[in-house]
Every structure is written in C-alpha cells, then in structure tokens.
C-alpha cells in the first residue's frame, strides 16, 4: 500500500529516512516529496545574541531550521572555536527548550543539552516551560516568519519574558508541481497523504486536488500535529488522523490504524 509524505528526506545512520524505515516495517511503501524551502535571514543579529548568553534566560527551538540558523552563524562568523571553548557551556548553564526529537537531535549535535523534546508540539512545550522556575531574563526564541502564536501567548500570560527573532522564512519548494505530477503518473493515487506543516498544506493542496480528480475523496489525509490539523480543517479537508507526536513511530501507528493494511506490524 502506497503512502505519500510531504516532507524532505532526513537520513539517519542507516542512510534511510526514519519515516520511510518505520512505515516499511508496517508493510507500507512511503514516498517523500519536499514541498518547502527555507531562506535564512537576520543571521548577523542572531550571531551577536548568541555571543552574549548572559543577556538571556535560555533558548527555545521549535524547528530544525532555527537550529540550522545557529549552526550557520557559528560557521560564517568563525565562532566555532569560541563556541566550543566557552559559549556552549554558558548556554548549557541555562535551559534549552525544544519541540520534538528531530530538533533535539540537531541541538545535541551543536553541543547543547535539550529539554522538553517529548512535549511534541508548541502548546505542550509552553506548558512545560511554564512549569519550570523562570528567570527575569528573556528566553531567546529564533523562529520562522510564520511561527504560531500559541507558545508566545502562553508564556506572556504567565509573565515569562521572551525575545523572538525571525531567522528564516518559508517558501514553496520549486519542484512541488513536477514531483507530484511524476508521483501520480508513476505510482497512482496514494492511499494516504501526510501533511507536515500548515505551509506544506498551503503550497501543495491545489496540485493534489487537481491530480487526484474524482479519487480525491478516497485518500486518507493525515496531520503530523495539531497546528497542521487546524489548517487542514480550515481548508475543509477531512483529517483521518493526527499523529500523537511528531515522530516516525507515532505517525506509523496513526497511518496503520487508518489504513489497517493486512501485513502491517
């Protein structure tokens, strides 16, 4: 049974995307199609803030791209030595909050100790942050230009200071239409399609509707998390399942329950 995941590939140690691996264990043939590209911005300003951890109470990362922005700052400004020598330890003396295992893994790779990864989404991470002792200094929140308002609002309501800064913007992947046309031509109508973000939904739905034609209603639509579920509902798209957390295991379990393939684990 064929399923379509609208995300880019992230290889693990085995050289395969973890989502592909997990779904394969369930007898599902998954294909990845990237629908988003990212442009980084305000990196000099971010670099300056990273050089002064004494001005902040900690860090918040809710996406892998925000961590990539930090990595770019270190590489471009020759800060790697200073980071390894003292900066990362000074940040590690504070809290570094993250959403999801993928973001946590990238945070760990730049030498920071992540906490809150199991929260799964911004709302649960905000609840986690609010349950911890807070500093009078603001939490630094590098994020995208279309970040959700849930986390900032919840922290503000609890009186927890936060300084957000836009370090990347999301744009449509230039190959969306061609990749989807090729998939439909060669693979046919997928049994399910998983959207990984409201932006991914926005940039791909029109093509999917056109290519699916009369078979559109036969497809089971899956969301990786609550913000994507809300965006799908706003488009009038039926949501067959929302993954309990943004992990390969949770998504595979959700798709398995929806499709119930005979040879599934």
N, C-alpha and C positions, 0 to 999 in steps of 0.2 A: 504494500500500500504506500502510495507516494504522498509526502507532505512537503510543504514549502515554508521555509523560514526566511523572513525578510530582514536579514542581518548580514554583516560581513563576517568572514571566517576568522576565527582566533585559534591558532594551533596550540596544542599543549605539547607535553614532552614526547608524545607518541607521533606527533606530526599531523594529528587529525583534530578538527574542531570538536570540543567536548559535547556539543549538542548533537552533532552527526553521530558520534560514538554511542551516546546514550539512546538515541532513537533507533539506531541499528540493532541494539540489544533487544529492542521490543519488536523487531521484525518490520520496522518502518524505514522506507527509503527517503531520506531527507535531502533536500537541496537548499543551499544558501544563495540568496540573491541580495547583494548590498543595495540599499535604497537611499543611504545618507552619505554625505561627505562633510568634512569639517574644515573650517578655516580658523586659524588661531589669531588672537588679537590681544593687545594690551600687555604683551609679554614683558617689555621693559619695566612697566609699573608692577607687575607681579613679581618680577625678579627682585625689585627693590624691597618689596614687602617680605619676601622670603629671607632677605638678608637681615631682617630685624624681628626675630621671633619674640623679643622682649616686649614688643608692642601688641601682642595678641595672646588670647587665652587658649588658642589651639587652632586646629584646621578642620574643615568639613569638605569631604569629597563625595559627590553623589553620582559621578560618572567617570568612566575610564579616561575620557578626553581631558578632564580637568587635571588628572594626574599626568597625562602626557604633556600638558602645558607646562607643568612644573619641571618635568624632565627636559623639555626643550629649553627652558630658562637656564637650567644648570649647564647644558651643553653649549648654548650660544654665548653665554656670558662668562665662560671659563670659571664657573663657580663650583665645579665638581670637587676640586681639592678642598675648598673652604667648607663645602657641604659635608664631605667625608670627615674632615678634621674636627668640626665643631657644630656646624649649623643643624645637621640632622639630629644630633644628640640634644641640642637645645629645644628643638621642636618635639622630640620624643619625651621631654620632661613635661610636656603639655598633652592634652588629649587630641588624638587624630581620629575623627569620626568618619565612617564610610558606610555607604549603602552597597550591599551585595558582595559576593565572593570575587567576582572579576575585578572590581575596583580595589578590593582589599589586597588581591594578589599584586597588582601594579604598585600599590602603596608600599607593600613589603619590599618590592624589588628596588625601590629608591631608598630603602633603609629606614622607613618609618613603621611604627607599630600601630596597626589599625585596630579600632574597636567599634563595635556596633554593626559589624558586617552582616550578622544574622538577622538584622531588622528587616531587610528585604525591600523596603520602599521608604520614601522620604517622610511620610507621616509617622511610621513606626520608629524611624531614626530620630525624628524630632521628639517623640515620647521618651526615647532612650536618653537623649541629651538632657531633656528636662528633668530626668530622674537623677542626674549626676550633680555633684556640687559645681556651681558655676563661678567663673571668675568675673571680676569687674571689667577685664579687658575683653574686647570683641573677639569672636571666633572669625577667622578668615575663611571665606567661602568662595573659592574660584569656581565659576559655573558658566553655563552657556547663556546665550542671549534670550532663550525661550524657556528658562527654568520655571518650574511650577511655583506657586505662591504658598503652598501648604507649609513647608518647613520654615521659611522666614516668618510667616504669620504666627505659627505656634510658638516659636522662640520669642518673638516680640511680645506676645500675650503673657509669657512667663517672665518677661523682663530680662531675658538673656541677650546681651548685646552681640551683634553680628555685623560683619562688613562683607558684603558680597561684591564681587567684581566679575565682569564678563571677560572670559579669556578665550572663548571660541564661539563661533556661530555655525548653525546647522544649515546646510544647503542640500538640494537634491543631488543624488549621485548621477553623473552624466549618462550612465549606462542603464538606468532603470528600464526604460521602454524596450530597448533592444534585448536586454537579458530576459525580461518577462515574455516577450514575443518568442524568443528562442526556446524558453522552457515550455510554453504552451504548445509550440509546434512539435517539439520532440518528446515531451512527457505527457501531454494531455492535461486534463483538468485535475488538479491536486485534490486529495481527499480533505485536506485541511490547510489553512494558511495562518501562520502566526505573525502577528504584528508586535514589534519590539519597542515601539515608541509612538506617541501621537504624531510626531513629524514623519515617521516612516509610513504611517497610515495616510497622512495628508498627501504625500508625494507619490503614492503608488496605487491608491484605491481606484482612481479613474481608469488606469490601464487595466487593472484586474477586472473591473466591471465590463469593460469593452471586450476583453479577450475571453472572458467566461461566458458571455452571452446568456443563453437560456439555461445554462448549467450553474449560474451564479448561486442560486438558492440551494444547490446541493452541497456546496462547500461548507465545512465547519470552520468558523473563524475563532481563533484563539488569541488571547491577550497575555503578554508577559507580566503585566502588573495592573494595579488599579487605575493609574492615570491613563494608560492606554485603553482600558475598558471604558472609562468615561468618554474618551474621544471617539471610540467606536460607537457607543450608544448615541452620542450627539450626531453622528452621521447616519443613524438609523440602521446600523449594522448589527445583526444578531450576534451576541457573544456566547459561544458554546461553552467556553471555559476560560477562567483566569488562573494562571499558574499561582500556586500558593507562595512561591518565592521565585526570584529571577535566576534560577539555576537549571542546568540541564536535567537534573533528576526530577525536579518539580514539574517542569514543562512536559517531560516524557510521561509522567504519571497522569497529567491532565489530558494530554492527547490520547493516551491509552484508554482512559475512561470514556472519552467522547467517541472514539472510533471503534474500540474493542476489537482489534484485529485478532484473528484466530490464533496466530502464532506469536502473540505478544507475551512478554515476560510477566 
